[in-house]
Amino acid sequence: MANHKSALKRIRSNEAKRLRNRYQAKTTRTFIKRLRNTEDKAAAQELLKEVTSMLDKLAKKNIIHKNNAANKKSKLTKMVNALG
């Protein structure tokens, strides 16, 4: 257990940040699944803009690595462009 006031505060703030990061990452994964299941190209393009923005935000906050975000965006964009 922590012995300093600042360490106790750090534990509390780390837990809050961990929960926020988990929520944002999980929400993004849900949107990615929704995008992959979309058949309509117009709807997929709109959803792609939203998902791209979410991935960029996760990468900016170091929740996921920037290359991971770039890889996901690239694959999703290819998938959307392939829709007929």
BALOBA-1460 file (C-alpha; in Angstrom, 3 decimals):
// residues 84
<rec num="1" residu="m" x="0.000" y="0.000" z="0.000"/>
<rec num="2" residu="a" x="1.159" y="3.532" z="-0.727"/>
<rec num="3" residu="n" x="2.769" y="5.537" z="2.065"/>
<rec num="4" residu="h" x="2.551" y="9.065" z="0.630"/>
<rec num="5" residu="k" x="-0.399" y="11.315" z="-0.027"/>
<rec num="6" residu="s" x="0.761" y="11.931" z="-3.584"/>
<rec num="7" residu="a" x="1.048" y="8.185" z="-4.231"/>
<rec num="8" residu="l" x="-2.531" y="7.657" z="-3.043"/>
<rec num="9" residu="k" x="-3.694" y="10.410" z="-5.385"/>
<rec num="10" residu="r" x="-1.689" y="8.855" z="-8.233"/>
<rec num="11" residu="i" x="-3.444" y="5.515" z="-7.622"/>
<rec num="12" residu="r" x="-6.854" y="7.204" z="-7.786"/>
<rec num="13" residu="s" x="-6.064" y="9.209" z="-10.909"/>
<rec num="14" residu="n" x="-4.481" y="6.204" z="-12.665"/>
<rec num="15" residu="e" x="-7.630" y="4.156" z="-12.064"/>
<rec num="16" residu="a" x="-9.837" y="6.933" z="-13.467"/>
<rec num="17" residu="k" x="-7.627" y="7.250" z="-16.547"/>
<rec num="18" residu="r" x="-7.529" y="3.462" z="-17.009"/>
<rec num="19" residu="l" x="-11.324" y="3.268" z="-17.004"/>
<rec num="20" residu="r" x="-11.621" y="6.195" z="-19.429"/>
<rec num="21" residu="n" x="-9.062" y="4.631" z="-21.793"/>
<rec num="22" residu="r" x="-10.826" y="1.252" z="-21.667"/>
<rec num="23" residu="y" x="-14.173" y="2.890" z="-22.436"/>
<rec num="24" residu="q" x="-12.800" y="4.833" z="-25.406"/>
<rec num="25" residu="a" x="-10.956" y="1.817" z="-26.824"/>
<rec num="26" residu="k" x="-13.987" y="-0.442" z="-26.421"/>
<rec num="27" residu="t" x="-16.283" y="2.120" z="-28.069"/>
<rec num="28" residu="t" x="-13.892" y="2.395" z="-31.005"/>
<rec num="29" residu="r" x="-13.763" y="-1.394" z="-31.394"/>
<rec num="30" residu="t" x="-17.574" y="-1.478" z="-31.438"/>
<rec num="31" residu="f" x="-17.682" y="1.155" z="-34.198"/>
<rec num="32" residu="i" x="-15.071" y="-0.779" z="-36.202"/>
<rec num="33" residu="k" x="-17.232" y="-3.918" z="-35.991"/>
<rec num="34" residu="r" x="-20.266" y="-1.891" z="-37.053"/>
<rec num="35" residu="l" x="-18.305" y="-0.540" z="-40.037"/>
<rec num="36" residu="r" x="-17.148" y="-4.026" z="-41.070"/>
<rec num="37" residu="n" x="-20.745" y="-5.285" z="-41.037"/>
<rec num="38" residu="t" x="-22.041" y="-2.391" z="-43.174"/>
<rec num="39" residu="e" x="-23.062" y="-3.316" z="-46.729"/>
<rec num="40" residu="d" x="-24.127" y="0.139" z="-47.973"/>
<rec num="41" residu="k" x="-21.171" y="2.112" z="-49.380"/>
<rec num="42" residu="a" x="-22.559" y="5.573" z="-48.545"/>
<rec num="43" residu="a" x="-23.256" y="4.601" z="-44.933"/>
<rec num="44" residu="a" x="-19.837" y="2.945" z="-44.692"/>
<rec num="45" residu="q" x="-18.084" y="6.108" z="-45.907"/>
<rec num="46" residu="e" x="-19.835" y="8.202" z="-43.257"/>
<rec num="47" residu="l" x="-18.990" y="5.672" z="-40.565"/>
<rec num="48" residu="l" x="-15.383" y="5.516" z="-41.791"/>
<rec num="49" residu="k" x="-14.951" y="9.256" z="-41.115"/>
<rec num="50" residu="e" x="-16.135" y="8.756" z="-37.550"/>
<rec num="51" residu="v" x="-13.983" y="5.670" z="-36.944"/>
<rec num="52" residu="t" x="-10.909" y="7.363" z="-38.433"/>
<rec num="53" residu="s" x="-11.368" y="10.280" z="-36.060"/>
<rec num="54" residu="m" x="-11.730" y="7.932" z="-33.086"/>
<rec num="55" residu="l" x="-8.579" y="6.011" z="-34.031"/>
<rec num="56" residu="d" x="-6.634" y="9.261" z="-34.425"/>
<rec num="57" residu="k" x="-7.712" y="10.390" z="-30.963"/>
<rec num="58" residu="l" x="-6.690" y="7.059" z="-29.407"/>
<rec num="59" residu="a" x="-3.289" y="7.271" z="-31.085"/>
<rec num="60" residu="k" x="-2.814" y="10.889" z="-30.029"/>
<rec num="61" residu="k" x="-3.449" y="9.961" z="-26.389"/>
<rec num="62" residu="n" x="-1.146" y="6.905" z="-26.649"/>
<rec num="63" residu="i" x="-3.982" y="4.504" z="-25.874"/>
<rec num="64" residu="i" x="-2.993" y="2.628" z="-29.028"/>
<rec num="65" residu="h" x="0.234" y="2.962" z="-31.016"/>
<rec num="66" residu="k" x="0.160" y="5.378" z="-33.959"/>
<rec num="67" residu="n" x="1.176" y="2.625" z="-36.389"/>
<rec num="68" residu="n" x="-1.639" y="0.428" z="-35.085"/>
<rec num="69" residu="a" x="-4.106" y="3.240" z="-35.795"/>
<rec num="70" residu="a" x="-2.638" y="3.828" z="-39.254"/>
<rec num="71" residu="n" x="-2.827" y="0.107" z="-40.058"/>
<rec num="72" residu="k" x="-6.467" y="-0.114" z="-38.967"/>
<rec num="73" residu="k" x="-7.412" y="3.020" z="-40.950"/>
<rec num="74" residu="s" x="-5.700" y="1.691" z="-44.051"/>
<rec num="75" residu="k" x="-7.433" y="-1.686" z="-43.908"/>
<rec num="76" residu="l" x="-10.842" y="-0.146" z="-43.203"/>
<rec num="77" residu="t" x="-10.441" y="2.349" z="-46.063"/>
<rec num="78" residu="k" x="-9.541" y="-0.488" z="-48.456"/>
<rec num="79" residu="m" x="-12.595" y="-2.426" z="-47.281"/>
<rec num="80" residu="v" x="-14.921" y="0.556" z="-47.790"/>
<rec num="81" residu="n" x="-13.498" y="1.275" z="-51.252"/>
<rec num="82" residu="a" x="-14.064" y="-2.348" z="-52.251"/>
<rec num="83" residu="l" x="-17.796" y="-2.152" z="-51.456"/>
<rec num="84" residu="g" x="-20.003" y="-2.166" z="-54.526"/>
